[in-house]
Amino acid sequence: MSELQEEIDAISFAEADEMSLSLGVGWRTFLACLAPLLPFAFMCAILPAAIIAGIPFDEIAVRHGLSDSDAISMQSGIESLIALPFLTIFAITAIVTSVRAIVGRRLGALADFKTAMRRLAAMIGTALFLFLVYFGAMFVAALVMAFLYKFGLEALSRVFKTFLYVVATAYFVKLSLVPCSVVIGGTCGTASFAESANLVRGRWWITFAILLVSSIISVMFYIPELAFGFAAECAIAFFDIHNYATRFLAYAVTIALGFAATVFPVAVVSVLYLIRRKKLQQAYADGFSCDSEYSSDDSQY
């Protein structure tokens, strides 16, 4: 049994400080996940994206009569086509890797990837369903705001817009554990929404605080990425460097730092999910009411 698992088992979750526990164990889980995840991300996304990013699109644009903005848009679009779809797979794999790091079962990125792929369809379906619900809600909200503007109720429209932001934030926190529910809990669709809402119920503010702090820490990882990218761009421009290897290396480092930054919040949320889930299981064992679908076995990990 790993040190992290021993620490989790030794803590009384009824009295534990979820903030320090989630961030502390999440940080160590994050460090444990970097070794297997970054090579996996490098081969599948960072390397091909850096290859594309290293191509001097500005020079190609000049030769073919395109503007610099068109060249940048073309380059960004190709990078997004390579990197963005992989982010979903990477995030699911990061959840599996986080859980295995916590329970002390290091099977490697390939095994974690195979486990994650068994939940990919459920994750995509749940994400699409959530998007449709969100799009429908935003469409109705847009109609209401247009109606208010039409009748000169601008002040009421602004109040309604503020209300929408509050509601959206509330539901974002309420559904923040959905990915972990899908990947770890084996749920999908409305069942994952229900489990996430149940785990957040009564703990909305602490959940919001944990998400906020983890996001702030995650953003700090982008500082060296931005600094390195800016320095590389300045060096390329100042010294008139057109060496492909230099551009490739610069983009590979910045993209790798970006992927590393996504792992920390995933690790924190995975730890928080396991803490909340164990609390429900403890309550169930103590004789309190607990929905059976929230006490499913985690033996697949």
Sine and cosine of phi, psi and omega as CSV:
sin_phi,cos_phi,sin_psi,cos_psi,sin_omega,cos_omega
0.00,0.00,0.71,-0.71,-0.08,-1.00
-0.96,0.27,0.30,-0.95,0.03,-1.00
-0.88,0.48,-0.62,0.78,0.00,-1.00
-0.90,0.43,-0.68,0.74,0.00,-1.00
-0.91,0.40,-0.63,0.78,0.05,-1.00
-0.89,0.46,-0.62,0.78,0.01,-1.00
-0.91,0.41,-0.68,0.74,-0.01,-1.00
-0.91,0.42,-0.69,0.73,-0.02,-1.00
-0.92,0.39,-0.47,0.88,-0.08,-1.00
-0.99,0.12,-0.22,0.98,-0.08,-1.00
-1.00,-0.07,0.69,-0.73,0.12,-0.99
-0.99,0.13,0.96,-0.28,-0.10,-0.99
-0.92,0.40,-0.33,0.94,0.02,-1.00
-0.92,0.39,-0.42,0.91,-0.04,-1.00
-0.90,-0.44,-0.06,1.00,-0.10,-0.99
-0.95,0.31,0.51,-0.86,0.11,-0.99
-0.99,0.12,0.97,-0.23,-0.08,-1.00
-0.89,0.46,-0.53,0.85,0.00,-1.00
-0.88,0.48,-0.84,0.54,-0.03,-1.00
-0.92,0.40,-0.59,0.81,0.00,-1.00
-0.92,0.39,-0.74,0.67,-0.02,-1.00
-0.90,0.44,-0.71,0.71,-0.04,-1.00
-0.95,0.30,-0.63,0.77,-0.02,-1.00
-0.93,0.38,-0.81,0.59,0.03,-1.00
-0.92,0.39,-0.57,0.82,0.04,-1.00
-0.88,0.47,-0.62,0.78,0.02,-1.00
-0.90,0.43,-0.72,0.70,0.00,-1.00
-0.93,0.38,-0.57,0.82,0.07,-1.00
-0.92,0.40,-0.65,0.76,0.06,-1.00
-0.84,0.54,-0.73,0.69,0.01,-1.00
-0.90,0.44,-0.60,0.80,0.00,-1.00
-0.94,0.34,-0.44,0.90,-0.06,-1.00
-0.99,0.10,-0.39,0.92,-0.09,-1.00
-0.88,0.48,-0.68,0.73,-0.07,-1.00
-0.84,0.54,-0.76,0.65,0.01,-1.00
-0.98,0.19,-0.47,0.88,-0.14,-0.99
-0.99,0.14,-0.64,0.77,-0.07,-1.00
-0.90,0.43,-0.68,0.74,0.10,-1.00
-0.87,0.49,-0.62,0.79,0.05,-1.00
-0.88,0.47,-0.73,0.69,0.03,-1.00
-0.92,0.40,-0.59,0.81,-0.02,-1.00
-0.88,0.47,-0.72,0.69,-0.05,-1.00
-0.94,0.34,-0.61,0.79,-0.14,-0.99
-1.00,0.01,-0.48,0.88,-0.12,-0.99
-0.71,-0.71,-0.73,0.68,-0.10,-0.99
-0.90,0.43,-0.72,0.69,-0.03,-1.00
-0.88,0.48,-0.81,0.58,0.01,-1.00
-0.90,0.44,-0.58,0.81,0.02,-1.00
-0.92,0.39,-0.64,0.77,0.01,-1.00
-0.93,0.38,-0.57,0.82,0.04,-1.00
-0.88,0.48,-0.70,0.72,0.03,-1.00
-0.93,0.37,-0.68,0.73,-0.04,-1.00
-0.91,0.42,-0.49,0.87,-0.02,-1.00
-0.97,0.24,-0.24,0.97,0.01,-1.00
-0.93,0.37,0.77,-0.63,-0.02,-1.00
-0.96,0.28,0.98,0.20,-0.04,-1.00
-0.90,0.44,-0.45,0.89,0.01,-1.00
-0.90,0.43,-0.63,0.77,0.03,-1.00
-0.94,0.35,-0.65,0.76,0.02,-1.00
-0.89,0.45,-0.63,0.78,0.00,-1.00
-0.88,0.47,-0.67,0.75,0.00,-1.00
-0.89,0.45,-0.67,0.74,-0.03,-1.00
-0.91,0.41,-0.52,0.85,-0.07,-1.00
-0.96,-0.28,0.20,0.98,0.10,-1.00
0.97,0.25,0.35,0.94,0.03,-1.00
-1.00,-0.04,0.42,-0.91,0.05,-1.00
-0.99,0.17,0.29,-0.96,0.02,-1.00
-0.89,0.46,-0.61,0.80,0.00,-1.00
-0.90,0.43,-0.62,0.78,0.05,-1.00
-0.91,0.42,-0.63,0.77,0.00,-1.00
-0.91,0.42,-0.68,0.73,0.01,-1.00
-0.90,0.43,-0.66,0.75,0.02,-1.00
-0.90,0.44,-0.65,0.76,0.02,-1.00
-0.90,0.44,-0.71,0.71,-0.01,-1.00
-0.90,0.44,-0.73,0.69,0.00,-1.00
-0.89,0.45,-0.63,0.78,0.01,-1.00
-0.89,0.45,-0.68,0.73,0.01,-1.00
-0.92,0.39,-0.67,0.74,0.04,-1.00
-0.87,0.49,-0.66,0.75,-0.02,-1.00
-0.91,0.42,-0.64,0.77,0.02,-1.00
-0.88,0.48,-0.51,0.86,0.00,-1.00
-1.00,0.09,-0.75,0.66,-0.18,-0.98
-1.00,0.08,-0.67,0.74,-0.14,-0.99
-0.89,0.45,-0.72,0.69,0.04,-1.00
-0.87,0.50,-0.53,0.85,-0.01,-1.00
-0.95,0.33,-0.40,0.92,-0.03,-1.00
-0.86,0.51,-0.62,0.78,0.04,-1.00
-0.89,0.45,-0.74,0.67,0.03,-1.00
-0.89,0.46,-0.65,0.76,-0.01,-1.00
-0.90,0.44,-0.68,0.74,-0.01,-1.00
-0.90,0.43,-0.67,0.74,0.02,-1.00
-0.90,0.44,-0.70,0.71,0.02,-1.00
-0.89,0.46,-0.61,0.80,0.02,-1.00
-0.90,0.45,-0.59,0.80,0.05,-1.00
-0.89,0.45,-0.73,0.68,0.01,-1.00
-0.88,0.47,-0.70,0.71,0.00,-1.00
-0.89,0.46,-0.63,0.78,0.02,-1.00
-0.89,0.46,-0.72,0.69,-0.01,-1.00
-0.89,0.47,-0.70,0.72,-0.01,-1.00
-0.93,0.37,-0.52,0.85,0.07,-1.00
-0.92,0.39,-0.61,0.79,-0.01,-1.00
-0.93,0.36,-0.68,0.73,-0.04,-1.00
-1.00,0.07,-0.05,1.00,0.09,-1.00
0.99,0.17,0.43,0.90,0.05,-1.00
-0.93,-0.38,1.00,0.01,-0.01,-1.00
-1.00,0.04,0.97,-0.22,-0.02,-1.00
-0.96,-0.27,-0.09,1.00,0.01,-1.00
0.99,-0.11,0.35,-0.94,-0.08,-1.00
-0.90,0.44,-0.58,0.82,-0.02,-1.00
-0.90,0.43,-0.70,0.72,0.04,-1.00
-0.91,0.41,-0.65,0.76,0.04,-1.00
-0.90,0.44,-0.63,0.77,0.03,-1.00
-0.89,0.46,-0.69,0.72,0.00,-1.00
-0.90,0.44,-0.66,0.75,0.06,-1.00
-0.90,0.43,-0.67,0.74,0.00,-1.00
-0.89,0.45,-0.60,0.80,-0.04,-1.00
-0.91,0.42,-0.42,0.91,0.05,-1.00
-0.94,0.34,-0.29,0.96,0.02,-1.00
-0.94,-0.34,0.07,1.00,-0.07,-1.00
-0.90,0.43,-0.72,0.70,-0.02,-1.00
-0.88,0.48,-0.67,0.74,0.02,-1.00
-0.90,0.44,-0.63,0.77,0.00,-1.00
-0.92,0.39,-0.70,0.71,0.01,-1.00
-0.90,0.44,-0.70,0.72,0.02,-1.00
-0.88,0.47,-0.68,0.74,0.02,-1.00
-0.91,0.42,-0.67,0.75,0.01,-1.00
-0.90,0.44,-0.65,0.76,0.02,-1.00
-0.91,0.41,-0.66,0.75,0.03,-1.00
-0.89,0.46,-0.68,0.73,0.03,-1.00
-0.90,0.44,-0.63,0.78,0.02,-1.00
-0.90,0.43,-0.66,0.75,0.01,-1.00
-0.91,0.42,-0.65,0.76,0.05,-1.00
-0.89,0.45,-0.70,0.71,-0.01,-1.00
-0.90,0.43,-0.70,0.72,-0.01,-1.00
-0.89,0.45,-0.66,0.75,0.02,-1.00
-0.90,0.44,-0.67,0.74,0.02,-1.00
-0.90,0.43,-0.67,0.74,0.01,-1.00
-0.92,0.38,-0.56,0.83,0.03,-1.00
-0.91,0.42,-0.71,0.71,0.03,-1.00
-0.90,0.44,-0.66,0.75,0.01,-1.00
-0.89,0.46,-0.64,0.77,0.02,-1.00
-0.90,0.43,-0.63,0.78,0.04,-1.00
-0.90,0.43,-0.66,0.75,0.01,-1.00
-0.90,0.43,-0.68,0.73,-0.01,-1.00
-0.92,0.40,-0.63,0.77,0.05,-1.00
-0.90,0.44,-0.63,0.78,0.03,-1.00
-0.89,0.45,-0.69,0.73,-0.01,-1.00
-0.91,0.41,-0.65,0.76,0.02,-1.00
-0.91,0.42,-0.63,0.78,-0.05,-1.00
-0.88,0.48,-0.56,0.83,-0.03,-1.00
-0.99,-0.17,0.32,0.95,0.11,-0.99
0.94,0.33,0.45,0.89,-0.01,-1.00
-0.98,-0.22,0.86,0.51,-0.06,-1.00
-0.89,0.46,-0.67,0.74,-0.02,-1.00
-0.88,0.47,-0.69,0.73,0.03,-1.00
-0.91,0.41,-0.57,0.82,0.04,-1.00
-0.90,0.44,-0.65,0.76,0.02,-1.00
-0.92,0.40,-0.62,0.78,0.05,-1.00
-0.89,0.45,-0.67,0.74,0.01,-1.00
-0.90,0.44,-0.63,0.78,0.02,-1.00
-0.90,0.44,-0.68,0.73,0.06,-1.00
-0.88,0.47,-0.67,0.75,0.05,-1.00
-0.86,0.51,-0.64,0.77,0.02,-1.00
-0.89,0.46,-0.66,0.75,0.02,-1.00
-0.88,0.47,-0.66,0.75,0.01,-1.00
-0.90,0.44,-0.72,0.69,-0.01,-1.00
-0.90,0.44,-0.68,0.73,0.00,-1.00
-0.88,0.47,-0.67,0.74,0.03,-1.00
-0.90,0.43,-0.68,0.73,0.00,-1.00
-0.87,0.50,-0.70,0.71,-0.04,-1.00
-0.97,0.24,-0.47,0.88,0.09,-1.00
-0.88,0.47,-0.70,0.71,0.03,-1.00
-0.92,0.38,-0.66,0.75,-0.04,-1.00
-0.88,0.47,-0.56,0.83,-0.05,-1.00
-0.97,-0.25,0.27,0.96,-0.07,-1.00
-0.93,0.37,-0.35,0.94,-0.02,-1.00
-0.99,-0.12,0.14,0.99,0.00,-1.00
-0.85,0.52,-0.74,0.67,0.00,-1.00
-0.84,0.54,-0.67,0.74,0.02,-1.00
-0.93,0.37,-0.58,0.82,0.05,-1.00
-0.89,0.45,-0.65,0.76,0.00,-1.00
-0.93,0.36,-0.75,0.66,-0.12,-0.99
-0.98,0.19,-0.72,0.69,-0.06,-1.00
-1.00,0.05,-0.74,0.68,-0.08,-1.00
-0.98,0.18,-0.25,0.97,0.02,-1.00
0.96,0.28,0.38,0.93,0.02,-1.00
-1.00,-0.07,-0.05,-1.00,0.12,-0.99
-0.25,-0.97,0.33,-0.94,0.06,-1.00
0.86,0.52,-0.70,-0.72,-0.07,-1.00
-0.91,0.41,-0.44,0.90,0.04,-1.00
-0.91,0.42,-0.62,0.78,0.04,-1.00
-0.94,0.35,-0.59,0.81,0.07,-1.00
-0.89,0.46,-0.69,0.73,-0.04,-1.00
-0.91,0.41,-0.67,0.74,-0.01,-1.00
-0.92,0.40,-0.71,0.71,0.02,-1.00
-0.86,0.51,-0.72,0.69,0.00,-1.00
-0.88,0.47,-0.61,0.79,0.00,-1.00
-0.93,0.38,-0.62,0.78,-0.01,-1.00
-0.96,0.28,-0.43,0.90,0.01,-1.00
-1.00,0.02,-0.40,0.92,-0.08,-1.00
-0.81,0.58,0.80,-0.61,-0.01,-1.00
0.99,0.14,-0.09,1.00,-0.01,-1.00
-0.74,-0.67,0.52,0.85,-0.09,-1.00
-0.89,0.46,-0.72,0.70,-0.09,-1.00
-0.92,0.38,-0.66,0.75,0.02,-1.00
-0.93,0.37,-0.57,0.82,0.07,-1.00
-0.90,0.43,-0.70,0.71,0.04,-1.00
-0.87,0.50,-0.68,0.74,-0.01,-1.00
-0.90,0.43,-0.67,0.74,0.01,-1.00
-0.90,0.44,-0.70,0.71,0.02,-1.00
-0.90,0.45,-0.65,0.76,-0.02,-1.00
-0.91,0.42,-0.74,0.67,-0.02,-1.00
-0.90,0.43,-0.68,0.73,0.01,-1.00
-0.90,0.44,-0.57,0.82,0.04,-1.00
-0.93,0.38,-0.65,0.76,0.03,-1.00
-0.89,0.45,-0.71,0.71,0.04,-1.00
-0.89,0.46,-0.64,0.76,0.02,-1.00
-0.89,0.46,-0.65,0.76,0.01,-1.00
-0.89,0.46,-0.53,0.85,0.01,-1.00
-0.89,0.45,-0.45,0.90,0.05,-1.00
-0.93,0.37,-0.41,0.91,0.00,-1.00
-0.98,0.20,-0.24,0.97,0.01,-1.00
-0.89,0.46,-0.78,0.63,0.07,-1.00
-0.89,0.45,-0.52,0.85,0.05,-1.00
-0.89,0.45,-0.74,0.67,0.01,-1.00
-0.90,0.43,-0.66,0.75,-0.01,-1.00
-0.90,0.43,-0.71,0.71,0.00,-1.00
-0.91,0.41,-0.69,0.72,0.01,-1.00
-0.89,0.46,-0.66,0.75,0.02,-1.00
-0.91,0.41,-0.68,0.73,0.01,-1.00
-0.90,0.45,-0.65,0.76,0.01,-1.00
-0.91,0.42,-0.69,0.73,0.01,-1.00
-0.89,0.45,-0.66,0.75,0.02,-1.00
-0.90,0.43,-0.67,0.74,0.00,-1.00
-0.91,0.42,-0.67,0.75,0.01,-1.00
-0.89,0.45,-0.68,0.74,-0.02,-1.00
-0.96,0.29,-0.69,0.73,-0.10,-1.00
-0.94,0.35,-0.69,0.72,-0.03,-1.00
-1.00,-0.04,0.08,1.00,0.02,-1.00
0.81,0.59,0.75,0.66,-0.03,-1.00
-0.99,0.12,0.83,-0.56,0.06,-1.00
-0.87,-0.50,0.36,0.93,0.00,-1.00
-0.97,0.24,0.84,-0.54,-0.06,-1.00
-0.89,0.46,-0.63,0.78,-0.04,-1.00
-0.88,0.47,-0.62,0.79,0.01,-1.00
-0.91,0.41,-0.72,0.69,0.02,-1.00
-0.90,0.44,-0.66,0.75,0.01,-1.00
-0.87,0.49,-0.73,0.69,-0.02,-1.00
-0.89,0.46,-0.68,0.73,-0.01,-1.00
-0.87,0.49,-0.73,0.68,-0.02,-1.00
-0.94,0.34,-0.58,0.81,0.00,-1.00
-0.89,0.46,-0.67,0.74,0.00,-1.00
-0.92,0.40,-0.70,0.71,-0.03,-1.00
-0.91,0.41,-0.66,0.75,0.01,-1.00
-0.92,0.39,-0.63,0.77,0.02,-1.00
-0.89,0.45,-0.66,0.75,0.05,-1.00
-0.89,0.46,-0.62,0.79,0.05,-1.00
-0.89,0.45,-0.67,0.74,0.03,-1.00
-0.92,0.39,-0.62,0.78,0.02,-1.00
-0.88,0.47,-0.59,0.81,-0.01,-1.00
-0.91,0.41,-0.43,0.90,-0.01,-1.00
-0.98,0.21,-0.31,0.95,-0.09,-1.00
-0.96,0.26,-0.61,0.79,-0.10,-1.00
-0.86,0.51,-0.80,0.60,0.02,-1.00
-0.88,0.47,-0.53,0.85,0.06,-1.00
-0.89,0.45,-0.69,0.72,0.01,-1.00
-0.90,0.45,-0.68,0.73,-0.01,-1.00
-0.89,0.45,-0.73,0.68,-0.02,-1.00
-0.91,0.42,-0.59,0.81,0.04,-1.00
-0.89,0.45,-0.68,0.73,0.05,-1.00
-0.89,0.45,-0.71,0.71,0.00,-1.00
-0.87,0.49,-0.67,0.74,0.02,-1.00
-0.87,0.50,-0.72,0.69,-0.02,-1.00
-0.90,0.43,-0.61,0.79,0.04,-1.00
-0.89,0.46,-0.77,0.64,-0.02,-1.00
-0.90,0.45,-0.64,0.77,-0.04,-1.00
-0.92,0.39,-0.63,0.77,0.02,-1.00
-0.93,0.38,-0.56,0.83,0.06,-1.00
-0.87,0.49,-0.68,0.74,0.03,-1.00
-0.91,0.41,-0.63,0.78,0.02,-1.00
-0.92,0.39,-0.60,0.80,0.06,-1.00
-0.91,0.41,-0.64,0.76,0.05,-1.00
-0.90,0.45,-0.65,0.76,0.03,-1.00
-0.90,0.44,-0.66,0.75,0.01,-1.00
-0.92,0.38,-0.50,0.87,0.00,-1.00
-0.99,0.12,-0.01,1.00,0.08,-1.00
0.98,-0.19,0.07,1.00,0.03,-1.00
-0.99,0.11,0.30,-0.95,-0.02,-1.00
-0.95,0.32,0.73,-0.69,0.03,-1.00
-0.47,-0.88,0.78,-0.62,0.00,-1.00
-0.89,0.46,0.76,-0.65,-0.10,-0.99
-0.89,0.45,-0.45,0.89,-0.03,-1.00
-0.93,0.36,-0.23,0.97,0.00,-1.00
-1.00,-0.09,0.06,1.00,0.03,-1.00
-0.87,-0.50,0.55,0.84,0.00,-1.00
-0.94,0.35,0.34,-0.94,-0.09,-1.00
-0.98,0.19,0.58,-0.82,0.01,-1.00
-0.97,-0.25,0.36,0.93,-0.12,-0.99
-0.91,0.42,-0.32,0.95,0.01,-1.00
-0.91,0.42,-0.29,0.96,0.03,-1.00
-0.98,-0.17,0.00,0.00,0.00,0.00
